[in-house]
Amino acid sequence: MQKFTTVELLRDIKTVTMAADRQPVAITQHRKPRYVLMTYDEFEAMKTRGDPRRVYGANEAPQELVDIIMPELDRLIAEGRETDG
């Protein structure tokens, strides 16, 4: 991702917006990423995709997810016991 400072944005908005036409750009403030500038179409597409991740409580997860996770957790616990001695 290309980065521009807020000062660069103020001085040369044309260059920054042209870069944002190609891909989102980060706007930094005090050398830290602060904002992202992207096209409106890209923003709308991102909103409609949503975030497929979901958090489950210990007793709420669907069984197919439990069937995937539990053997791996058991393996990691056993592996931890082996290395702890």
C-alpha positions in Angstrom: 0.0 0.0 0.0 1.4 3.4 -1.0 1.7 5.9 1.8 1.4 9.7 1.9 1.7 12.1 4.8 -1.1 14.5 5.6 1.3 17.3 4.4 1.7 15.6 1.0 -2.1 15.2 0.8 -2.6 18.9 1.4 0.2 19.9 -1.0 -0.7 17.6 -3.8 -4.1 16.1 -3.6 -4.2 15.2 -7.3 -1.2 12.8 -7.0 -2.7 11.2 -3.9 -6.2 10.8 -5.4 -4.7 9.4 -8.6 -2.8 6.8 -6.5 -6.1 6.0 -4.7 -7.8 5.3 -8.0 -5.4 2.4 -8.5 -5.5 1.0 -4.9 -6.2 2.2 -1.4 -3.5 4.5 0.0 -2.5 5.1 3.6 -2.4 8.7 4.9 0.1 9.0 7.8 0.2 11.5 10.6 3.4 11.7 12.7 4.8 8.7 10.8 1.9 6.5 11.8 -0.9 5.2 9.5 -4.0 7.2 10.4 -6.4 7.1 7.4 -7.1 5.1 4.3 -8.2 6.7 1.0 -9.9 4.6 -1.6 -12.5 5.0 -4.3 -16.1 5.1 -3.3 -16.9 2.0 -5.4 -14.1 0.0 -3.6 -15.5 1.2 -0.2 -19.1 0.1 -1.2 -17.8 -3.3 -2.4 -15.9 -3.8 0.9 -19.1 -2.9 2.9 -21.2 -5.4 1.0 -18.7 -8.3 1.5 -18.9 -8.0 5.2 -16.8 -9.9 7.6 -17.4 -13.6 7.6 -15.6 -14.2 10.9 -17.7 -15.0 13.9 -16.9 -15.5 17.6 -18.5 -18.4 19.5 -18.7 -19.1 23.2 -17.3 -22.4 24.4 -20.7 -24.1 24.2 -22.1 -22.2 21.2 -19.9 -23.4 18.3 -21.5 -25.5 15.5 -20.6 -29.2 15.8 -18.6 -29.3 12.6 -16.3 -26.5 13.9 -15.9 -28.3 17.2 -14.9 -31.5 15.3 -12.2 -29.5 13.6 -10.9 -27.6 16.6 -10.9 -30.2 19.4 -8.4 -32.7 17.9 -6.0 -29.8 17.2 -6.4 -28.4 20.7 -5.8 -31.9 22.2 -2.7 -32.2 20.0 -1.3 -28.8 21.1 -2.0 -29.6 24.8 -0.2 -33.0 24.5 2.7 -31.4 22.6 3.0 -28.8 25.4 3.1 -31.5 28.1 5.9 -33.3 26.2 8.1 -30.1 26.0 7.4 -29.2 29.7 8.8 -32.5 30.8 
